[in-house]
């Protein structure tokens, strides 16, 4: 399984250093421009992604089902002439059955995660876009089974490059629990999200990524491979993106399903200027 992850990173490097693939020089359409901005976690663009995730075969008996809704607004603030502060809260709602125990049902708000990035407004001379900051875990779960009951914090970073229709890069953070219910398990986990995407002039984007987690305390990898397609459409004077993603876990704990699906609706609130 680790070889699959290495191959995935190698694929990103191949795209990154293959000049013929990145040589497109055509003028961007608005839909292509916004489609590419959505692939940039620190873009100067207000966006409101709403994720709908479905997972089955969960729990020790493999008969559990879960619906996970994530609201992930991305809000850039101008700090000064050179830097933006990017605020990325992630609110989660879970509705699940037969996951924690046979016949058990839970529904409600889960923990909240807050990502903060300082990012230069100008693209670097080498074409790199980057952001440095922190990730914060807030124990906001409505029920104990829906969250960790832990406060957490750690560093976060993102680096990417956009050339022609291609976007490729990675987002990484490390989270440690620092307070909370002492009867609950502590947290020490690294999150790695390598990604590559291709956006065309019609606002259609194909993407491949992995939201990989390594639990240092339990020596446990979770390595999903995710492939998706999204389309930006003008609706009532605004741009809206609709996306479908399929997920397959290359490696995961035994109580997590192998397959998953996601439907995302993203509202775009662009600035006057590109």
C-alpha positions in Angstrom: 0.0 0.0 0.0 2.9 2.4 0.8 4.2 1.7 -2.7 0.9 3.0 -4.1 1.3 6.3 -2.2 4.9 6.6 -3.4 3.7 6.1 -7.0 1.0 8.8 -6.5 3.6 11.3 -5.4 5.8 10.3 -8.3 2.9 11.0 -10.7 2.7 14.5 -9.3 6.4 15.0 -9.9 6.1 13.7 -13.4 3.4 16.2 -14.2 5.3 18.9 -12.4 8.5 18.6 -14.5 6.9 17.7 -17.8 7.0 21.0 -19.7 5.0 19.9 -22.7 2.0 19.2 -20.5 2.3 22.7 -18.9 2.8 24.7 -22.0 -0.7 25.9 -22.6 -0.7 29.6 -23.2 -4.3 30.2 -24.2 -6.2 33.1 -22.6 -8.3 31.8 -19.7 -12.1 32.0 -19.8 -13.8 33.1 -16.6 -15.0 29.6 -15.9 -11.5 28.2 -16.3 -10.1 30.9 -14.1 -12.5 30.2 -11.3 -12.1 26.5 -11.7 -8.4 26.8 -11.2 -8.8 29.1 -8.2 -11.0 26.4 -6.6 -8.0 24.0 -6.8 -5.9 26.5 -4.8 -6.4 26.2 -1.1 -5.1 29.8 -0.5 -6.7 31.6 -3.5 -7.9 35.1 -3.0 -11.5 33.9 -3.6 -14.3 33.4 -1.1 -15.8 30.0 -1.7 -18.3 27.9 0.3 -17.9 24.2 -0.5 -20.7 21.9 0.9 -19.6 18.3 0.9 -22.0 15.4 1.1 -20.2 12.1 1.9 -21.7 8.6 2.0 -19.9 5.6 3.6 -21.1 2.1 4.2 -19.8 -1.2 5.7 -18.6 0.6 8.8 -18.0 -0.6 12.3 -16.8 -3.9 13.6 -19.7 -5.8 12.1 -19.4 -4.0 8.7 -23.1 -3.2 8.7 -22.9 0.5 9.6 -23.8 3.4 7.4 -22.8 7.1 7.7 -23.8 10.4 6.0 -21.2 13.1 6.6 -21.9 16.7 5.7 -19.0 19.2 5.7 -19.3 23.0 5.4 -15.9 24.4 4.4 -16.0 28.1 3.7 -12.7 29.6 2.6 -12.4 33.3 3.5 -9.3 35.4 2.5 -8.5 38.6 4.4 -6.0 41.2 3.2 -3.5 41.6 6.0 -1.3 44.1 4.3 0.0 45.0 0.8 1.9 41.7 0.5 0.0 39.0 2.4 -3.4 37.5 2.9 -4.8 35.6 5.9 -6.8 32.7 4.7 -9.4 31.4 7.1 -10.7 27.8 6.5 -13.1 26.5 9.1 -14.5 23.0 8.6 -17.9 22.3 10.2 -19.1 18.7 10.2 -22.5 17.0 10.7 -22.8 13.3 11.0 -25.8 11.0 10.8 -24.9 7.3 11.3 -26.3 4.0 12.3 -24.7 0.7 13.5 -21.3 2.3 13.5 -20.3 2.4 17.1 -22.5 -0.6 18.1 -25.3 -2.7 16.5 -28.5 -0.8 16.7 -26.8 2.5 17.8 -27.8 5.7 16.1 -26.1 9.1 16.4 -26.8 12.4 14.6 -25.4 15.9 15.2 -22.5 18.2 15.0 -19.0 16.7 15.1 -15.7 18.4 16.0 -14.8 21.6 14.2 -11.4 22.2 12.6 -9.9 25.6 11.8 -7.1 26.2 9.4 -5.3 29.5 9.2 -2.7 30.3 6.5 -0.5 33.3 5.8 0.0 33.5 2.1 1.7 36.0 -0.3 -0.6 37.8 -2.6 1.9 37.6 -5.5 3.0 34.3 -7.1 6.7 33.6 -6.5 9.2 34.1 -9.3 9.5 30.3 -9.6 5.7 30.0 -10.0 5.1 28.6 -6.5 2.1 29.5 -4.4 2.4 28.8 -0.7 0.9 29.3 2.7 2.1 28.7 6.3 -0.1 28.6 9.4 -1.8 26.4 11.9 -4.6 23.9 12.3 -6.8 23.9 15.4 -9.2 21.2 16.6 -12.3 22.3 18.6 -14.4 19.7 20.5 -17.8 20.9 19.3 -19.4 17.4 18.9 -23.0 17.2 20.1 -22.4 13.6 21.4 -19.4 11.8 22.6 -19.5 9.2 19.8 -19.4 11.9 17.2 -16.2 13.5 18.3 -12.9 13.3 20.1 -13.6 15.5 23.2 -10.1 16.9 22.7 -8.6 20.3 21.9 -5.8 20.2 19.4 -3.3 22.3 17.6 -0.4 22.0 15.2 1.4 23.5 12.2 0.0 23.5 8.6 1.5 24.3 5.2 0.4 24.3 1.6 2.5 24.6 -1.6 1.3 24.4 -5.2 2.0 25.4 -8.7 -0.4 26.3 -11.5 0.8 26.2 -15.1 -1.5 26.2 -18.1 -4.6 24.1 -17.2 -2.7 22.1 -14.5 -2.6 22.6 -10.7 -0.5 20.3 -8.6 0.8 20.5 -5.0 0.2 19.3 -1.5 -1.4 20.4 1.8 0.1 19.1 5.1 -0.7 19.5 8.8 0.3 17.8 12.0 -2.2 17.8 14.9 -1.6 17.1 18.6 -4.2 17.0 21.3 -3.4 19.5 24.1 -6.4 19.3 26.4 -9.8 17.7 26.9 -11.3 14.6 28.3 -8.5 12.6 29.9 -10.5 9.4 29.4 -10.4 9.8 25.6 -7.5 8.8 23.4 -4.8 11.4 22.8 -4.2 12.6 19.2 -1.0 12.8 17.2 -1.7 12.5 13.5 -0.2 13.9 10.3 -2.5 14.8 7.4 -1.1 14.9 3.8 -3.2 15.9 0.8 -1.2 15.6 -2.5 -3.3 16.7 -5.4 -3.3 17.2 -9.2 -6.0 18.7 -11.3 -6.7 19.7 -14.9 -9.2 22.5 -15.7 -10.4 23.4 -19.2 -11.8 26.5 -20.7 -15.4 25.3 -20.1 -14.8 25.2 -16.3 -14.6 21.4 -16.2 -12.0 20.0 -13.7 -10.7 16.5 -13.4 -8.8 15.9 -10.2 -6.8 13.1 -8.4 -5.9 13.4 -4.7 -5.3 11.5 -1.5 -6.4 12.7 1.9 -3.8 10.5 3.7 -3.6 10.3 7.5 -1.0 8.6 9.7 -1.8 8.0 13.3 1.5 8.1 15.2 0.2 6.7 18.4 -1.4 3.6 16.8 1.0 3.3 13.8 -2.0 3.3 11.5 -2.2 4.6 7.9 -5.4 5.7 6.2 -4.7 6.1 2.5 -7.7 6.9 0.3 -7.3 7.5 -3.5 -9.9 10.0 -4.7 -10.8 10.8 -8.3 -13.4 13.3 -9.2 -14.9 15.7 -11.8 -16.5 19.1 -11.2 -18.2 21.7 -13.4 -18.7 25.4 -12.9 -22.0 26.9 -14.1 -23.3 30.4 -14.0 -26.6 30.4 -12.0 -28.6 33.6 -11.3 -25.6 35.8 -11.9 -23.3 33.7 -9.7 -20.9 30.9 -10.4 -21.6 27.5 -8.7 -19.4 24.4 -8.9 -20.9 20.9 -8.8 -18.6 17.9 -8.2 -18.7 14.1 -8.0 -15.9 12.1 -6.3 -15.3 8.4 -5.9 -13.1 7.2 -3.1 -11.2 3.9 -2.6 -9.2 3.2 0.6 -5.9 1.7 -0.4 -5.1 1.2 3.3 -7.3 1.9 6.3 -8.4 0.6 9.8 -10.5 -2.5 9.6 -13.7 -0.6 10.7 -13.6 1.8 7.8 -15.2 1.0 4.4 -13.2 0.5 1.3 -15.4 2.6 -0.9 -17.0 6.0 -0.5 -18.7 8.7 -2.6 -19.0 12.5 -2.4 -21.2 15.1 -4.0 -20.0 18.7 -3.6 -21.7 22.0 -4.2 -19.5 25.1 -4.0 -20.7 28.7 -4.1 -18.2 31.2 -5.5 -18.0 34.8 -4.4 -15.1 36.2 -6.5 -13.5 39.6 -6.1 -14.0 42.3 -8.7 -10.4 41.7 -10.0 -8.8 38.5 -11.0 
